[in-house]
Amino acid sequence: VIILNKPILPAEFKLFAVVDSAGNQSSVGNLKFRDSINVEIGNTTRSMIFGIKKTELDFIYTMYLIKRSTGEIMYETNNWQYAFFTPRFPYVVIDAKYFNKTSDYEIQVVPKLSSSFKSLLLQKQTLKYRLRVKNVDEKLFSNREITLIVVSLIAVFAAIFGIILANTRRKNQKKLALAQQQRELSKIQLSSIRSQLNPHFMFNALAGIQNLMNTNKIDEANRYLGKFSRLTRNVLDGKELISLAEERTLLEDYLQMEQFRFGFNYVLRIEENLNQDNIEIPTMLLQPFVENAVKHGVSEMGTEGEITISFSAVNKNLVLNVDDNGKGFETGQNYEGLGLQLSKNRLSLLNTLYPETPFLLTMQSTESGSKITITLTQWL
């Protein structure tokens, strides 16, 4: 191809240099027998200079900087400069922003014809050099990318945490619902046991009144009835918890009633450091065990029979004891009456309702007496 009587020849390499921020140039030697350039750049790199040998047709040459991995044209110009070097030759200055990433690039210098021959591209006259750029100061991610990554990670972790939290809440709600159902069931069962204990207690009390009337002890029977009426009101009241003072009154009434019949002695002690009005326990918790001490322990001993009931504090535990000096019983045998068995079932249900403060029952018996201990752990 000839323009202005001049043949169009491939451009020839003249100069390649990297320029830093201080204006220092780092040149690459003769590229005549090479087709690639290896370049190390850094944060101080400002630009690179690519020059070709001067011809009379410099104006038809266009320089391209192409990213090889994508084919993207990073920079394109045919505005050749001449001012800086002596002797003068055409060169271009490429700003570092176009090649600041570690990658493979390609420099092409392509002769293009004027608009009347626009479709004709002289590929055979194209000068090509592969440019391998390594940015030694390049960060794996830019600040903007790091910010996006951090924000994305926070969003992902927040979403995961939200899902876990929602699942945990659902599971906890199910557990709470099941626990509430269990508590309600336990309350129903507990109420059922108390409804069985109350007639059992009343039957024993009425039997005592009948015995006094049969033996013509009218005055004792009247006093017995007075105690019995107060006990009955408390029994029918239906409260789940009562104060130590109320429990003491109920036990006093019952023991005095039975004392009319059997003549035994009793002592009821509550430690002074226990606030009788503010500390509450399940209603008539000791009643069946006291009944058992009377019926199976001291009922046949007259004035020699003794029952001792005590309420004491051991650390944060409330300890209730019922002692008698009766003939005792075999703790391993399953002969005990309905009231005692119902009371054991009641304690088991109370442990369901109050799992953090278990109720512990111990029973000891010898030929010289028996001792029942109920420990309300962490109750105080």
Stockholm file with secondary structure:
# STOCKHOLM 1.0

chainA/1-380         VIILNKPILPAEFKLFAVVDSAGNQSSVGNLKFRDSINVEIGNTTRSMIFGIKKTELDFIYTMYLIKRSTGEIMYETNNWQYAFFTPRFPYVVIDAKYFNKTSDYEIQVVPKLSSSFKSLLLQKQTLKYRLRVKNVDEKLFSNREITLIVVSLIAVFAAIFGIILANTRRKNQKKLALAQQQRELSKIQLSSIRSQLNPHFMFNALAGIQNLMNTNKIDEANRYLGKFSRLTRNVLDGKELISLAEERTLLEDYLQMEQFRFGFNYVLRIEENLNQDNIEIPTMLLQPFVENAVKHGVSEMGTEGEITISFSAVNKNLVLNVDDNGKGFETGQNYEGLGLQLSKNRLSLLNTLYPETPFLLTMQSTESGSKITITLTQWL
#=GR chainA/1-380 SS CEETTEECCCCCEEEEEEEETTCCEEEECCCTTCSEEEEEECTTEEEEEEEECCCTTGGGEEEEEEETTTTEEEEEECCCBCSSSSSCCCEEEEEGGGSCSSEEEEEEEEEBCCGGGTTCBCGGGCEEEEEEEEETTCCSSCHHHHHHHHHHHHHHHHHHHHHHHHHHHHHHHHHHHHHHHHHHHHHHHHHHHHHHHHHHHHHHHHHHHHHHHHTTCHHHHHHHHHHHHHHHHHHHHCCSEEEHHHHHHHHHHHHHHHHHHHCCEEEEEECTTSCTTTCEEETTSSHHHHHHHIIIIITTTGGGCEEEEEEEEETTEEEEEEEECSCCCCTTSCCCCHHHHHHHHHHHHHHHHCTTSCEEEEEEEETTEEEEEEEETTCC
#=GC SS_cons         CEETTEECCCCCEEEEEEEETTCCEEEECCCTTCSEEEEEECTTEEEEEEEECCCTTGGGEEEEEEETTTTEEEEEECCCBCSSSSSCCCEEEEEGGGSCSSEEEEEEEEEBCCGGGTTCBCGGGCEEEEEEEEETTCCSSCHHHHHHHHHHHHHHHHHHHHHHHHHHHHHHHHHHHHHHHHHHHHHHHHHHHHHHHHHHHHHHHHHHHHHHHHTTCHHHHHHHHHHHHHHHHHHHHCCSEEEHHHHHHHHHHHHHHHHHHHCCEEEEEECTTSCTTTCEEETTSSHHHHHHHIIIIITTTGGGCEEEEEEEEETTEEEEEEEECSCCCCTTSCCCCHHHHHHHHHHHHHHHHCTTSCEEEEEEEETTEEEEEEEETTCC
//
